[in-house]
Amino acid sequence: VGDQLKRAMSGALLRYTEGYYADGGNKKSLWNSARASCGEAATGVRLLSLDDLIPKDQATQVRKILGRAMRMLTRLLRRP
């Protein structure tokens, strides 16, 4: 889970940034992918907390931040 979580978190940030600088339809595709990576990362954090590999309160905080990122990306995707 650890390696996949690291890739998901990195992918979310890199795809968001790439989408920010992209033009046209590619922007939305990258932001959709970034949002999916945030969801994947949130699930990875949840799995680690269920296995007691990270404290549940820290997992909750990270998942809240990832949720905010997903909501932000959703709003960006709705923009004309």
N, C-alpha and C positions, 0 to 999 in steps of 0.2 A: 504494500500500500504506500509505503514511504516514497519510493522512486516515482510511482505514478502520480502521487499527490504533488511532488515537486514539479513534474512535467506539466500537470494541469494548471498549477499556479503560475508557472512561467509562461505557459501558452496563453493563458487569459490575459496577462499583462502585455505580452508581445503582440497578440492579435488586436487588442484594444488600441495600442499605440500605432500599429500599422494601419488599422482602419481609420484612425484620426487623420493620418496623412494621405490616405488613399482618395481617389476620385471615383465618382459614380457608383454603380452597383456593387463594385468590389468592396466598398466601405461597409455596406450592410452585411455582406457575406462574412467579412472578418469580424464584425461586431456580433453576429449570430454565433460564430464559432467561439468568440471570447466568452459570451454568456453561457454557452454549453460547458466550456472549461471551468467556469466558476461553479456551476452545478456539480460537475465531476469532483472538483476540489472539496466542496461542501460535504459530499458523500464520503470522500476519503477521510476527512476530519471526523465525521460521525463514526465511521468504522474504527478508527484509532481510539476514539473515546469508548466505544462499546467493548473493545478489547482491553480497556484500562491502560492503554499505552500513552495517553495524554489525559490530563485532568479534564473532567466534564465541563467545569466552568470556563476553562480556556477554550475548549472546543466550541462551546456555545458562543463565546465572543467572536471567534474566527468565523463561525457560520453566519453570525449576524452581519459582519463586514462583507462577506461574500454575497449575502442576500441583498445588501445595499448596492453592491456592484452590479448584480443582475438586474435590479430595478432601474439603475441608472442606464444600463445598456438597453433595456427595454424601451425607456423613454427616448433614447437616441435613435433607436430603430423606427420609432413612430414619427419622427420628424420628417417633413417633406423633403 
